[in-house]
C-alpha cells in the first residue's frame, strides 16, 4: 500500500517513489529469468522507475485548472478545432503503450480557451493508465466543465501495442473512438463539418 500511496501522490522523481518502483522492476527481471546484476541491467530498474513516473505524470495534473488558467471572453461562435494532436498512453490492462492522434473541437458560448491548453488536456489524461474509451470521455468532459460550450467533439485514432505485439497481433489495426455533445449531437450539419475537417489532410 505504501508504494501505491507514493505513486498516487505525484511525487515525481521523489527518491522514495523511485526506490519503490525500482524494487518492483528488479523483482520482475528476476521473475522472467534475467539477472539484474549483469552489466546491461544494472541501471535498468532506476531507468524504468523514472520512465514510469514520467509516463504517468498526468495523475498529478489538473485538467480543469489548466483550462481555466487561459479562458477569455469572446463573441466568436463558430467551430474551433485542434486536430492531429499526438498522444501517447498506456493500456491499463497490459501496461503497454497505445499511441495515435486526437481531434478536439468545440463551439464557444461566450468563452474561448488558449489553443495550447487543448493539447495539454489531452496529455494530462493520456499520461495515465488508460482505456481509449475513457480517455475520449475525459477530454470531452473537461472542456464541457471549464467552458460550458455549445458543443464538444472528440475523436481519437490509436494503435494499441497490446493488439500489435501480443494477443491477436494485428499490426495494421487502428481503434477509433468518438464522443460528442450539444450541437455536435443535435445538428447533423455541424457534425458532418467536423468529420470533414478532421478527414482533410490539406
C-alpha positions as CSV (number, residue, x, y, z in Angstrom):
1,X,0.0,0.0,0.0
2,X,2.9,2.4,0.7
3,X,4.1,2.1,-2.9
4,X,0.6,2.9,-4.2
5,X,0.4,5.9,-1.9
6,X,3.7,7.3,-3.2
7,X,2.7,6.7,-6.8
8,X,-0.7,8.4,-6.5
9,X,0.6,11.5,-4.7
10,X,2.5,12.6,-7.7
11,X,5.9,12.5,-6.1
12,X,7.6,12.8,-9.4
13,X,11.2,11.7,-9.2
14,X,11.0,11.6,-5.4
15,X,13.7,9.3,-4.2
16,X,11.2,7.1,-2.2
17,X,9.0,6.6,-5.2
18,X,11.9,5.8,-7.5
19,X,13.3,3.3,-4.9
20,X,9.9,1.6,-4.5
21,X,9.4,1.3,-8.3
22,X,13.0,0.2,-8.8
23,X,12.5,-2.7,-6.4
24,X,9.5,-3.9,-8.3
25,X,11.3,-3.8,-11.6
26,X,14.2,-5.8,-10.1
27,X,11.8,-8.5,-8.9
28,X,10.2,-8.5,-12.4
29,X,13.6,-9.0,-14.0
30,X,14.4,-11.9,-11.7
31,X,10.9,-13.5,-12.2
32,X,11.3,-13.6,-16.0
33,X,14.7,-15.2,-15.7
34,X,17.0,-12.3,-16.1
35,X,20.0,-11.3,-13.9
36,X,19.5,-7.8,-12.6
37,X,23.2,-7.7,-11.6
38,X,24.6,-8.1,-15.1
39,X,26.2,-5.1,-16.6
40,X,23.4,-4.2,-19.1
41,X,20.7,-4.3,-16.5
42,X,22.5,-2.6,-13.5
43,X,20.7,0.7,-14.0
44,X,17.6,-0.6,-15.7
45,X,15.3,-0.7,-12.5
46,X,16.0,3.0,-11.9
47,X,15.6,4.0,-15.5
48,X,12.3,2.2,-15.7
49,X,11.1,3.8,-12.4
50,X,11.9,7.3,-13.7
51,X,10.3,6.4,-17.1
52,X,7.1,5.2,-15.4
53,X,6.9,8.4,-13.3
54,X,7.2,10.5,-16.4
55,X,4.7,8.4,-18.4
56,X,2.1,8.7,-15.7
57,X,2.6,12.3,-14.7
58,X,-1.0,13.0,-15.6
59,X,-2.1,11.7,-12.2
60,X,-0.6,14.8,-10.6
61,X,-2.1,17.3,-13.0
62,X,-5.5,19.0,-13.1
63,X,-7.1,19.4,-16.5
64,X,-9.7,21.8,-15.2
65,X,-7.1,24.1,-13.7
66,X,-5.1,24.1,-16.9
67,X,-8.1,25.1,-19.0
68,X,-9.4,27.7,-16.5
69,X,-5.9,29.4,-16.5
70,X,-6.5,30.7,-20.0
71,X,-10.2,31.4,-20.5
72,X,-11.2,34.5,-22.3
73,X,-14.5,36.3,-23.0
74,X,-15.1,36.2,-26.8
75,X,-18.2,36.5,-29.0
76,X,-16.8,34.0,-31.6
77,X,-19.5,31.3,-32.1
78,X,-18.1,29.1,-34.9
79,X,-16.2,25.8,-34.5
80,X,-12.7,25.8,-33.1
81,X,-10.8,22.6,-34.0
82,X,-7.4,21.4,-32.9
83,X,-6.7,18.2,-34.9
84,X,-3.8,15.7,-35.2
85,X,-2.8,16.1,-31.5
86,X,-0.2,13.4,-30.9
87,X,-1.0,11.3,-27.8
88,X,0.9,8.5,-26.0
89,X,-0.6,6.5,-23.3
90,X,-0.5,3.0,-21.7
91,X,-3.2,0.4,-21.7
92,X,-4.3,-0.3,-18.1
93,X,-4.9,-3.9,-18.9
94,X,-1.4,-4.8,-20.0
95,X,0.6,-1.7,-19.3
96,X,1.9,-1.4,-22.8
97,X,1.7,1.7,-25.0
98,X,-1.0,2.9,-27.3
99,X,-0.5,5.9,-29.4
100,X,-2.1,8.0,-32.1
101,X,-3.9,11.3,-32.6
102,X,-6.7,13.2,-31.0
103,X,-9.0,15.7,-32.8
104,X,-10.8,18.1,-30.5
105,X,-13.4,20.7,-31.4
106,X,-15.8,22.9,-29.5
107,X,-18.3,25.7,-30.3
108,X,-17.9,28.6,-27.8
109,X,-20.7,30.0,-25.8
110,X,-19.2,33.4,-25.0
111,X,-15.8,32.0,-23.8
112,X,-12.8,30.5,-25.6
113,X,-9.6,28.9,-24.2
114,X,-6.0,29.4,-25.3
115,X,-5.3,26.9,-28.1
116,X,-2.3,25.3,-26.4
117,X,-4.4,24.2,-23.4
118,X,-6.3,21.7,-25.5
119,X,-3.3,19.5,-26.3
120,X,-2.2,19.9,-22.7
121,X,-5.5,18.5,-21.6
122,X,-5.0,15.5,-24.0
123,X,-1.6,15.0,-22.3
124,X,-3.0,15.2,-18.8
125,X,-5.4,12.3,-19.4
126,X,-3.2,10.2,-21.7
127,X,-0.3,10.3,-19.2
128,X,-2.2,7.8,-17.0
129,X,-3.0,4.1,-17.3
130,X,-6.0,4.3,-19.6
131,X,-8.5,2.7,-21.9
132,X,-9.2,4.7,-25.1
133,X,-12.9,4.9,-24.4
134,X,-12.5,6.6,-21.1
135,X,-9.7,8.9,-22.4
136,X,-12.1,10.2,-25.1
137,X,-14.8,11.0,-22.5
138,X,-12.4,12.6,-20.0
139,X,-11.2,15.1,-22.6
140,X,-14.7,15.9,-23.7
141,X,-16.0,16.4,-20.1
142,X,-13.0,18.6,-19.0
143,X,-13.8,21.0,-21.8
144,X,-17.5,21.0,-21.0
145,X,-16.9,21.7,-17.3
146,X,-14.4,24.5,-17.9
147,X,-16.1,26.4,-20.8
148,X,-19.7,25.3,-20.9
149,X,-19.6,25.5,-24.7
150,X,-22.5,24.9,-27.1
151,X,-20.9,21.6,-28.0
152,X,-17.8,19.5,-27.9
153,X,-16.5,16.8,-30.2
154,X,-13.6,14.4,-29.6
155,X,-12.2,11.7,-31.9
156,X,-9.2,9.6,-31.1
157,X,-7.5,7.2,-33.5
158,X,-4.9,5.0,-31.9
159,X,-2.7,1.9,-32.4
160,X,-2.6,-0.4,-29.4
161,X,0.6,-2.4,-28.9
162,X,-1.4,-4.9,-26.8
163,X,-3.1,-5.9,-30.1
164,X,0.0,-5.4,-32.3
165,X,2.8,-7.1,-30.2
166,X,0.7,-9.7,-28.4
167,X,-2.8,-11.2,-28.4
168,X,-4.3,-11.1,-31.9
169,X,-1.1,-9.5,-33.3
170,X,-2.9,-7.4,-35.9
171,X,-0.2,-5.0,-37.0
172,X,-2.3,-2.6,-39.1
173,X,-5.3,-2.2,-36.8
174,X,-6.4,1.2,-35.6
175,X,-9.0,1.9,-33.0
176,X,-11.3,4.9,-33.4
177,X,-13.4,6.3,-30.5
178,X,-15.6,9.4,-30.6
179,X,-17.7,11.4,-28.2
180,X,-19.9,14.4,-28.9
181,X,-22.2,16.7,-27.0
182,X,-24.5,19.6,-27.6
183,X,-24.8,20.9,-31.2
184,X,-22.4,18.2,-32.4
185,X,-25.0,15.7,-31.3
186,X,-28.1,17.6,-32.3
187,X,-27.1,19.2,-35.6
188,X,-26.1,16.8,-38.5
189,X,-24.6,19.6,-40.5
190,X,-22.2,20.6,-37.6
191,X,-21.3,17.0,-37.0
192,X,-20.6,16.4,-40.7
193,X,-18.4,19.6,-40.9
194,X,-16.3,18.3,-38.0
195,X,-15.9,14.9,-39.6
196,X,-15.0,16.5,-42.9
197,X,-12.4,18.8,-41.3
198,X,-10.6,16.0,-39.4
199,X,-10.5,13.8,-42.5
200,X,-9.0,16.6,-44.6
201,X,-5.2,16.3,-45.0
202,X,-4.7,19.6,-46.9
